[in-house]
Amino acid sequence: MKVLIIGSGGNIGTPLVQALVDRSLVPTLAVRNTQKAEDKWGNKVTTTQFDFEDPTTFTSALEGQEAVFFIAGHSNPVPSVQQFLTVAKEAGVKRIVFSSGRTTGDVPGKPLNDVEKLVRTWDRQWTILRPGWFMQNFVNWLGGTIRAENKLFLPAGNAKTAFIDVRDIADVAATCLLEEGHHGQLYNLTSDEALSHTEVCALISQASGKLVTYVPQERASFISTMLEKGWTEAAANYTADLYKYVISGKEEEISDDVAKVLGKTPRRFQAFAQEHADRF
Ligand SMILES: NC(=O)c1ccc[n+]([C@@H]2O[C@H](COP(=O)([O-])OP(=O)(O)OC[C@H]3O[C@@H](n4cnc5c(N)ncnc54)[C@H](OP(=O)(O)O)[C@@H]3O)[C@@H](O)[C@H]2O)c1
C-alpha cells in the first residue's frame, strides 16, 4: 500500500510514521521541509515537497498514492482542502483518513467542521477521526509552566476531560489507512477514563516526584497570566476559546471507539505520565 502522510512532523504524524514503519511500510511524507524529514527518518521513508498553502505542490505529492492521512491545522483550511481532495481523486487516491478534533469537529462554522463536511462528500473511501485532548499537551503545548514552576494554569474549572494518547490516534489512523471496513466511519478517540485537571496534576506529581498544582483561572486572568509568561495574545485567546468547550463538560464523555478499532484498551494517563516522567 502506498501511503502519504501530511503533518508527519506533528503530535499525531510522528507516531503515525513510526506505526507504518513498524508495519514494514515505507510511507511518503508530504512536507514543507524535505531535508528535515529525511534527517529524522533516513531511508525508512520517502519525502515529497508539499504545502497546503501552495496548491502547485498537490499533484506531484498525490501522484501514485493509494491512501492519504491528513490534518488541517494550517490557516484557512477549507479552500485548500477542497482543492486538495479534487486533486487526490484525479490522482487516483482510493482512501483518505482525516484527523479532526472532538472539541470543534461538530461545531458548525468552525474550520474542522467545514473540513469534515468536505471529507464526507468525497466519493471514494473516507474515515474521520475525532480525537479528544492529547495527553502529550502536558509535555508540549502546556508543559512550559509545569516544568518552570510546577503549576498548570488553565481556564478549565473542575470539568473532566477524556484525554487520548497520540500513539493511540496513530494506531487507529494506521489501521484505517491500511485495512478495509472503515469507510464512512467517524471515530471519537478517547481513553477509557475522564480526569479533572486536579487529577491530571496528581498523576503528574506521582510520576515526576514534584508537587505539580492545577491553578484554575477565569478567561481574562488566564490570558494575562500566559501573556506574562511569553505566550502571544493570539495563542492565549485561541487556548481560552477552546477551553470554553472543556468547561461546558463536552469533553467528559468516554468513547470505546479505540477499543473497537484496535481490539485493545486505550492507554491511560497514569501510564503516559510515568513514561514521560522526565519531561515534567
Ligand atoms: N492538541 C490537542 O489536544 C488536539 C486535540 C484534538 C484535535 N487536535 C487537532 O489536531 C490537529 C493538529 O495535529 P497535530 O497536533 O498532530 O499537529 P502539530 O503537532 O500541530 O503539527 C502540525 C503539522 O502540520 C504541518 N503543517 C503545518 N502547516 C502546514 C502546511 N501549510 N502544509 C503542510 N504541512 C503543514 C507541520 O509541519 P512542520 O513540521 O513543517 O511545521 C506539522 O508537521 C489540529 O487540527 C488540531 O485542532 C488537537
The ligand as an SDF file (V2000), in Angstrom:
LIG
                    3D

 48 52  0  0  0  0  0  0  0  0999 V2000
   -3.7530   19.3230   20.8040 N   0  0  0  0  0  0  0  0  0  0  0  0
   -4.8950   18.6960   21.0260 C   0  0  0  0  0  0  0  0  0  0  0  0
   -5.2100   18.3340   22.1810 O   0  0  0  0  0  0  0  0  0  0  0  0
   -5.8160   18.3730   19.8870 C   0  0  0  0  0  0  0  0  0  0  0  0
   -6.9230   17.5640   20.1550 C   0  0  0  0  0  0  0  0  0  0  0  0
   -7.7680   17.2080   19.1030 C   0  0  0  0  0  0  0  0  0  0  0  0
   -7.5010   17.6760   17.8160 C   0  0  0  0  0  0  0  0  0  0  0  0
   -6.4260   18.4830   17.5830 N   0  0  0  0  0  0  0  0  0  0  0  0
   -6.2140   18.9310   16.1930 C   0  0  0  0  0  0  0  0  0  0  0  0
   -5.1050   18.2100   15.6740 O   0  0  0  0  0  0  0  0  0  0  0  0
   -4.5500   18.9780   14.6030 C   0  0  0  0  0  0  0  0  0  0  0  0
   -3.0650   19.1570   14.8320 C   0  0  0  0  0  0  0  0  0  0  0  0
   -2.4550   17.8710   14.8100 O   0  0  0  0  0  0  0  0  0  0  0  0
   -1.0240   17.6670   15.4730 P   0  0  0  0  0  0  0  0  0  0  0  0
   -1.0790   18.1800   16.8700 O   0  0  0  0  0  0  0  0  0  0  0  0
   -0.6070   16.2870   15.1880 O   0  0  0  0  0  0  0  0  0  0  0  0
   -0.1660   18.6780   14.6030 O   0  0  0  0  0  0  0  0  0  0  0  0
    1.0060   19.6560   15.0930 P   0  0  0  0  0  0  0  0  0  0  0  0
    1.8250   18.9730   16.1280 O   0  0  0  0  0  0  0  0  0  0  0  0
    0.3780   20.9750   15.3890 O   0  0  0  0  0  0  0  0  0  0  0  0
    1.8770   19.7550   13.7780 O   0  0  0  0  0  0  0  0  0  0  0  0
    1.3480   20.2960   12.5910 C   0  0  0  0  0  0  0  0  0  0  0  0
    1.9590   19.5390   11.4220 C   0  0  0  0  0  0  0  0  0  0  0  0
    1.3740   20.0500   10.2290 O   0  0  0  0  0  0  0  0  0  0  0  0
    2.4110   20.5260    9.3770 C   0  0  0  0  0  0  0  0  0  0  0  0
    1.9500   21.6980    8.6620 N   0  0  0  0  0  0  0  0  0  0  0  0
    1.6240   22.9060    9.1910 C   0  0  0  0  0  0  0  0  0  0  0  0
    1.2730   23.7540    8.2130 N   0  0  0  0  0  0  0  0  0  0  0  0
    1.3850   23.0810    7.0450 C   0  0  0  0  0  0  0  0  0  0  0  0
    1.1640   23.4080    5.6850 C   0  0  0  0  0  0  0  0  0  0  0  0
    0.7950   24.6370    5.3070 N   0  0  0  0  0  0  0  0  0  0  0  0
    1.3610   22.4530    4.7600 N   0  0  0  0  0  0  0  0  0  0  0  0
    1.7690   21.2210    5.1120 C   0  0  0  0  0  0  0  0  0  0  0  0
    2.0020   20.8290    6.3820 N   0  0  0  0  0  0  0  0  0  0  0  0
    1.8090   21.7670    7.3300 C   0  0  0  0  0  0  0  0  0  0  0  0
    3.5790   20.8420   10.2890 C   0  0  0  0  0  0  0  0  0  0  0  0
    4.7490   20.7570    9.5580 O   0  0  0  0  0  0  0  0  0  0  0  0
    6.1300   21.3950   10.0690 P   0  0  0  0  0  0  0  0  0  0  0  0
    6.7720   20.2700   10.8410 O   0  0  0  0  0  0  0  0  0  0  0  0
    6.7780   21.7500    8.7980 O   0  0  0  0  0  0  0  0  0  0  0  0
    5.7870   22.6040   10.8990 O   0  0  0  0  0  0  0  0  0  0  0  0
    3.4500   19.7290   11.3310 C   0  0  0  0  0  0  0  0  0  0  0  0
    4.0120   18.5250   10.8710 O   0  0  0  0  0  0  0  0  0  0  0  0
   -5.2740   20.3360   14.5910 C   0  0  0  0  0  0  0  0  0  0  0  0
   -6.2990   20.2900   13.6080 O   0  0  0  0  0  0  0  0  0  0  0  0
   -5.8750   20.3820   15.9990 C   0  0  0  0  0  0  0  0  0  0  0  0
   -7.0170   21.1950   16.0440 O   0  0  0  0  0  0  0  0  0  0  0  0
   -5.5610   18.8260   18.5770 C   0  0  0  0  0  0  0  0  0  0  0  0
  1  2  1  0
  2  3  2  0
  2  4  1  0
  4  5  1  0
  4 48  2  0
  5  6  2  0
  6  7  1  0
  7  8  2  0
  8  9  1  0
  8 48  1  0
  9 10  1  0
  9 46  1  0
 10 11  1  0
 11 12  1  0
 11 44  1  0
 12 13  1  0
 13 14  1  0
 14 15  2  0
 14 16  1  0
 14 17  1  0
 17 18  1  0
 18 19  2  0
 18 20  1  0
 18 21  1  0
 21 22  1  0
 22 23  1  0
 23 24  1  0
 23 42  1  0
 24 25  1  0
 25 26  1  0
 25 36  1  0
 26 27  1  0
 26 35  1  0
 27 28  2  0
 28 29  1  0
 29 30  1  0
 29 35  2  0
 30 31  1  0
 30 32  2  0
 32 33  1  0
 33 34  2  0
 34 35  1  0
 36 37  1  0
 36 42  1  0
 37 38  1  0
 38 39  2  0
 38 40  1  0
 38 41  1  0
 42 43  1  0
 44 45  1  0
 44 46  1  0
 46 47  1  0
M  CHG  2   8   1  16  -1
M  END
$$$$
